[in-house]
C-alpha cells in the first residue's frame, strides 16, 4: 500500500515539474489578470535559467572586487 502511494506521488511530481519547465502561451489570459502576470514571470524565469544569466548574476553578487568577478567568468 505504501509503495503504491509513493509511486503515485512520484509520478504526479515528475509530471508537474516537466509541465512547469516549458514556455507557456500567455495569450489565453486577460492582459490585466494576475494569471497573465504569473505566466509572464514563469516564462521569464525559464528563459533566464536557460541562458545562464542567473549564474552570472550570482557570480557578480558573490565577488568582492571586479577582478575577482572577471576571474570567475573566465573559468
VMD Tcl script that draws the C-alpha trace (Angstrom):
set ca {
  {0.00 0.00 0.00}
  {2.81 2.42 0.87}
  {4.67 1.57 -2.33}
  {1.60 2.35 -4.44}
  {1.11 5.65 -2.65}
  {4.75 6.68 -3.09}
  {4.68 5.62 -6.73}
  {1.59 7.73 -7.40}
  {3.09 10.76 -5.66}
  {6.36 10.44 -7.59}
  {4.54 10.21 -10.94}
  {2.48 13.28 -10.05}
  {5.61 15.20 -9.01}
  {7.51 14.44 -12.22}
  {4.56 15.35 -14.42}
  {4.09 18.74 -12.79}
  {7.78 19.69 -12.87}
  {8.06 18.89 -16.57}
  {4.97 20.96 -17.33}
  {6.34 23.95 -15.43}
  {9.68 23.91 -17.20}
  {8.36 24.87 -20.63}
  {7.42 28.21 -22.12}
  {3.68 28.69 -21.84}
  {1.26 30.54 -24.11}
  {0.06 33.53 -22.11}
  {-2.37 34.83 -24.75}
  {-5.19 32.73 -23.31}
  {-5.33 35.05 -20.24}
  {-6.53 38.65 -19.97}
  {-3.59 41.04 -20.07}
  {-4.66 42.68 -16.79}
  {-5.15 39.47 -14.82}
  {-2.80 38.05 -12.25}
  {-2.71 34.72 -14.16}
  {-1.21 36.56 -17.16}
  {1.45 38.18 -14.97}
  {2.28 34.83 -13.36}
  {2.59 33.24 -16.79}
  {4.92 36.01 -17.96}
  {7.02 35.69 -14.79}
  {7.37 31.92 -15.25}
  {8.41 32.37 -18.88}
  {10.98 34.98 -17.91}
  {12.44 32.73 -15.20}
  {12.65 29.83 -17.66}
  {14.41 31.97 -20.26}
  {16.88 33.38 -17.75}
  {17.77 29.93 -16.42}
  {18.16 28.61 -19.96}
  {20.50 31.44 -20.99}
  {22.71 31.15 -17.89}
  {22.07 34.74 -16.86}
  {21.31 33.80 -13.26}
  {24.72 32.15 -12.84}
  {26.49 35.33 -13.91}
  {24.42 37.43 -11.51}
  {25.22 35.07 -8.65}
  {28.93 35.25 -9.51}
  {28.75 39.04 -9.55}
  {26.99 39.22 -6.18}
  {29.43 36.83 -4.50}
  {32.59 38.53 -5.78}
  {34.14 41.32 -3.73}
  {36.12 43.02 -6.48}
  {35.85 43.41 -10.22}
  {39.00 41.39 -10.84}
  {37.62 38.50 -8.78}
  {34.40 38.59 -10.84}
  {36.36 38.55 -14.10}
  {38.43 35.59 -12.92}
  {35.25 33.65 -12.08}
  {33.78 34.36 -15.52}
  {36.97 33.32 -17.28}
  {36.76 29.77 -15.83}
}
mol new
graphics top color blue
foreach p $ca { graphics top sphere $p radius 0.5 }
foreach p [lrange $ca 0 end-1] q [lrange $ca 1 end] { graphics top cylinder $p $q radius 0.2 }
display resetview
